[in-house]
Amino acid sequence: MPPEATASWGLDDWLRYQERLHPAAIELGLNRVARVADRLGLRLSPPVTLTIGGTNGKGSTTTLLALIYRQAGYRVGAYTSPHLYRYNERVAINGAPVGDEALCRAFLAVEAARAGESLTYFEFGTLAALYLFREAAVEVQVLEVGLGGRLDAVNILDADLALVTNIGLDHRDWLGPDRESIGAEKAGIFRAQRLAICVDAAPPASLLKAAADLQIPVQRWDRQDFGIQNSSTGWHWQGAGRELRDLPLPGLPGEHQLLNAAGAIAAIESLQAVLPVSDAAIRAALPALRLAGRLERRADLLLDVAHNAEAAEVLAAYLDHQYHGRKLHWLVGMLADKPVERIAEILAPHIAQAWVCDLPPPRGLSANELTRRLNTAGIGAVACGSADNTLAAARSHSQEGLPILACGSFLTIAALEALL
């Protein structure tokens, strides 16, 4: 049994408590978390809410939307997960991560309202974020779905606008074996008489059926309800009877960020009647977009949190464009539930050698096991153990003028942060 919570606890105490509070790390379902939310009054007159679901691009889209609304003068709350370096990253008010004291105050309020209800780590944190957004009187809150959509804790709120970035084969143990079953789960964030946007290039029939059953029109990228066009000075965005020309490129690198930005602007335009935003706010926000661990150069490393096949394909396209066939050394650690062989196949043309670190059990793969699987998949790999040993080995063999690629898991990038 976890110890009894007290008002004197610090942030680390609260996080350890939440990790032990529920018998399962993940338990999808809304009944428990909704009951606690209602005791806290979090579903009574919430601010304008945007819920962002999908497989990849959720964090970038959430961050950009929050940034645009801040540039437009609104008070904004943004909730993202997982965090990369510090838990506080998950809850930001007006662009600043909330402090330990505020989080502890919110956790204490959630604990008091829990009344014996069992909550997972993510559910506890979601309620705390909504509590702090209400306390700060934010005018708009942008919420990133943690897992799936239909039964994710974020979905206790009826979003004014739901945006699905894309649908890939991730978390299949929880969401289903194929894109159709996963698409149905992602579409669970849609609401009748509310706005919906889908940025997926080929939406599953299950997602479109869910929207049709709710009788909501979905703005779709694949149907060219909105789109982009490159220009010599930036890019153009086109929507229904509206065009934004010569926009600056997003501050995050990679062609895929244009797609994320296109979806975000479609959301902004859809909510203009509720939250007016000037073109100037959009133009100011785009180049200011930053997000740790997304094609981020740190010292001699290129850090990316890519950890599924779809993200690996985006990363491979960037490597092909940026390095023109030159191969990078790869520092990698991965979780056991990720498609190791498929990721290796996608990245193989861009990899000279893999240097493999341990990730902690029970979900993390040992360096020896991951090395065996990478070798079987055709990538030369060496098990190095700890993150510092792995970094030293990769650095001793890296090529001058080329960064070391580090990706495979949020945990891999977080482990390197302490070393940098």
HELIX and SHEET records of a PDB file:
HELIX    1   1 LEU A   11  LEU A   21  1                                  11    
HELIX    2   2 ASN A   31  LEU A   40  1                                  10    
HELIX    3   3 LYS A   58  GLN A   71  1                                  14    
HELIX    4   4 TYR A   87  ARG A   90  5                                   4    
HELIX    5   5 ASP A  100  ARG A  114  1                                  15    
HELIX    6   6 TYR A  121  GLU A  135  1                                  15    
HELIX    7   7 ALA A  153  ILE A  156  5                                   4    
HELIX    8   8 ARG A  172  LEU A  175  1                                   4    
HELIX    9   9 ARG A  179  LYS A  186  1                                   8    
HELIX   10  10 ALA A  187  ILE A  189  5                                   3    
HELIX   11  11 ALA A  205  LEU A  214  1                                  10    
HELIX   12  12 HIS A  256  SER A  270  1                                  15    
HELIX   13  13 ASP A  279  ALA A  288  1                                  10    
HELIX   14  14 ALA A  309  TYR A  323  1                                  15    
HELIX   15  15 VAL A  340  LEU A  347  1                                   8    
HELIX   16  16 ALA A  348  HIS A  350  5                                   3    
HELIX   17  17 ALA A  367  THR A  376  1                                  10    
HELIX   18  18 ALA A  387  HIS A  397  1                                  11    
HELIX   19  19 PHE A  410  GLU A  417  1                                   8    
SHEET    1   A 8 ALA A  96  PRO A  97  0                                        
SHEET    2   A 8 VAL A  91  ILE A  93 -1                                        
SHEET    3   A 8 VAL A  76  TYR A  79 -1                                        
SHEET    4   A 8 VAL A 140  GLU A 144  1                                        
SHEET    5   A 8 VAL A  48  GLY A  53  1                                        
SHEET    6   A 8 LEU A 161  VAL A 164  1                                        
SHEET    7   A 8 LEU A 195  CYS A 198  1                                        
SHEET    8   A 8 VAL A 218  ARG A 220  1                                        
SHEET    1   B 3 GLY A 227  SER A 231  0                                        
SHEET    2   B 3 GLY A 234  GLY A 239 -1                                        
SHEET    3   B 3 ARG A 242  LEU A 247 -1                                        
SHEET    1   C 6 GLU A 296  ARG A 298  0                                        
SHEET    2   C 6 LEU A 301  LEU A 303 -1                                        
SHEET    3   C 6 ILE A 404  CYS A 407  1                                        
SHEET    4   C 6 LEU A 328  VAL A 332  1                                        
SHEET    5   C 6 ILE A 351  CYS A 357  1                                        
SHEET    6   C 6 ALA A 381  GLY A 385  1                                        
END                                                                             
